[in-house]
Amino acid sequence: MTSTDLDQHISLAVQASIDAGKAIMEIYASPDFETEIKEDNSPLTKADKESNKVIMSYLQKTSIPIISEENRMLDYAERKNWDLCWLVDPLDGTKEFIKRNGEFTVNIALIQDGTPILGVIYVPVTKELYYANVQAKAAFKDVLKNEDGTNTLFSKENQLHLSGNQNKELIKVVGSRSHMNEQTEKFIEDLKQKHDEVEIVSKGSSLKFCLVAEGKADVYPRIAPTMEWDTGAGHAICSAVGLKVTQWETDQELSYNKENLLNPYFLVH
């Protein structure tokens, strides 16, 4: 797929995510919304379902198969020969949505032979839009002035550049201030041996990837379960700025459209 083709797919995914964001915000604005509990004990709202419908209406035009958190999961026998597929989380951070803290996103990625080649993350509450063409090594952040305005796509002034942490004494780690498991605490303790100060930066949903891609944090250890649709778009954005998203145990890059869509633990660095 050429870089121009990728940009066209990004434009489509961006519009899908913005329109999905509108559907989400209509429900977010309502005084109460019903919440179901799925088989894996995670919450599901009407917003997840409505966002998924909107995104499907766009992506189905491409004839590229789609893996979405809210679609019926296809057997690996059917998926394993796909060289291209969309990977969608129509509402990442449903718990954040229910808490009404604004830290939820729409995630769309395009996967080629197990590797993310484009990613779009849209934040409906703040209208922040992150997107990346990995092949072109270009990632961007726009803040939409209105929900129709995507005419600044691919503007150089909105391009993200990894500046690197000039202050080697302070390192910022993406994590949870209140829920830190033993392995993560050990990772942070190890960092404290090498740096004078370690600061924990907390964010919900796939915004954790965006913090590192923007240079607002240095590293994101994830020693807790995630699914492929939670990480594909953020992985693409991080890859495009020159970061790595590697498996905790093997240091190999995360791969996608696996038989088991559960990710191993990983590190963004």
N, C-alpha and C positions, 0 to 999 in steps of 0.2 A: 504494500500500500504506500503510495507516495505521500509526501508531507502535505501537499495540497489537498489530497483526499482526506487526510486526517483532519486538516483544518475545517473542511466541510462537515465532517462528522462531529467535530467539536461544536460548531455553530448549531447543529441540530440538537446535540445533547444539552447545550446551554439553554436553548429555547425550551426544551422539554423540562429542564430543571426549574426554570423561572415560572413556567405555567403550573408545574407541580407545586411550587412554592405558594402560588396564589391559592390553589385548592387547600393546601395545608393551613394557610393563614385564615381562611374563612372559618375553618373549624376551630382553630386556636382562639379566634375572637368570640366564639360562642361561650355562654356562661358555663355550660357543662357539656362534656362529651363522654360517650360510653367507652369503656375500656374492657377488652377481652383479655384473657390469659391464654397464650398458646401452649402447645404441648411441651415446649422446652421451658415453660414457666416465664417467658418474656411477655411484656404487654403488647397489645395490638389495638390501635384506635382506628376510627373511621378515616382519620387523616392518612394513615399508612395506606389504606385501601384506595382512597381517592387519588393520592399522589401516584400510586402504582398505575392506575388506569390512564392517567394523563401521560405518563412516561411511555407506557406501552404504545399508546396511539401515535407517538412520534417514532419510536425505535423500530416498530414493526414495518415502517416504510422502507427500511434499509435491507430487509431480507436477511439480516445477520441474526443468528439465534440469540436468545436472551436468557440469562440466569438472573432471577430476581428473588429477593427474600420472600416476596408475597406471591410468587407464582408456584404452581405445583412443580416439585422438583423432579427433573427428568433423570432416568437411570444413567449411570456412567456409560453403559453400553451405547447409549444414544449420543452422549456428549463427547466421548473420548476422541472422536475423529474431527471435531470442530477445530479448524485452524484460527477462526475468529469467533468471538462471542462478546456480547454486551454483559456487563455485570452491574446490577442495580440494587441499591438500597434506597427505597422511595422515601423513607424517613429514618435517618440514622440518629439515634438518641431519643427514642420514644419516651424513655424515663425522664429525659430533660424536658420534652414536650409536655408531659403530664405535670411536671413540677412548674412549668411555665417560666423557665429561666432563660429561654431564647437560644440555648446552646445545642440546637439540633440542625441537621443538614439533609440535603438531598445529594446522594452520591451516584454518579454514573461513570463507569470506566469501560474502555474497550480493550479486550485481551487478545493478543496474538501469540499462538503457540505457548501459552502459559505465562506470558509477560504483559503487564499493562503498557499500552502504547498511547493512550490518552486518558485523561481524568478530568471530571468536572465535579466540584463541590459548591453547592449554593446554600447560603444561610438566609432563610426567608425573613427572619426578624430584622436583621441588620442590612439585608440586600447586598451582602458581600458575596462575590463570585470569584472562585479560584478555578483555573483550568490550565491544562498543560498538553503540549504536543511533545511527547518524549523523544521522538525521532529528531525533531528540530532542536531538542534541548532547550525548550522555551516554556516557561510557566508564568502565569499572569494572575494579578488580583485586581478586579474592578469593584467599585462600589456603585451600584446602579442608582441613578437619580430617580428613575421610575421603572416600573416592571416591564416596560416595553423597550427600554433603552439598552440595546446590546451593540450599538453602532461603534463603540470604542474597542471592540474585540481586537486583540493582537496589537494593541497600541504599545509602542516601545516604552512609553512613560509608565505603563502599568506592569512592566515585566519584573519578575522577582529575580534577584541575584543573591547568591549565597556569599555574604561578605566574610563569614568566619568570625569567630569570637576573638576579638583583640585582647580581651581581658582574661588571660589564662588563669588568674587567681579565682575568678568566679565562673562557675558552670551552672547553667540552668537546665533542670531536668523536668520533663513533662511527667506528671504523675498526679495522684490523688492525695490531697492533704489529709483526708480522713480515713481512707481505705488503702493501706499499704501492706502488701503481703511480705512474708519473710524474705523471699528471694529478691524482691525489689529493694527492701531495706538494706540487704547485704550489698547489692549493686551500688546503692547510694553511699554506704559506708566506705566501700572501696574507692569511690570517687573522692571522698573526703580526705583520703590518704594522699591524693595527688593534687588537690586544689584547696585553697584556703577556705573557700566558701561554696556551698552547694545550695542553690535556691530551687524550691519546688514550684513549678508553674502548673496550674490546674485548669483544665478545659474539658468540656463534654464532647462526645461524638468524634467524628473525623477531624474536628478542628485541632486535635492534638498534632496531626501530621502538618497542618497548615502553620502552626506555631513554629515548628522546626524549619519548614520551607521558607518562612518569612525571616528567619534569624532571630525570632523572639525566644527561642529555646535552643539548646545545643544537642540534646539527645532525648529520645523517647523509648524507654524500655517497656515492653508490654508482656508481662508475665501473668497473663490471664487469658481466658478463651475469647477468641474473635472468629467471625466467619469471613469468608473471602469478600463478600459484598461490603463488609465494614471497612476494608483496607484497600481495595483495588484502586479507587480514585485518588486517595491520599498517597498511595505508593507511586502512582504515575506522577503526581505533582512533585513529590520529593525526588524521584529519579530525574525529572527534567531539570532540576536545579543542581544536580550532582551529588545528592545524598544516596545512601544505600538503605534498603530495608531488608535486613538479614535474619535468618532463623537463629534463634538463641543458641541452640546446641551445635549447629554445623557451620554457621557463618555463610551459608548459601543464601542467595536471594529467595524471598518468598515466591512461590509459583502458584498458578491459578488454574481453575477448571480441573482440579484434582478429583480423584474418586470420592474422597472425603473432603467436603468444602470447609471443614474446620481448619483454621490456621494453626501452625505451631506457634509457640511463643517467639517474639521477635524484638529486634532493636532497630530503631531509626537513628542513623548517625551519619 
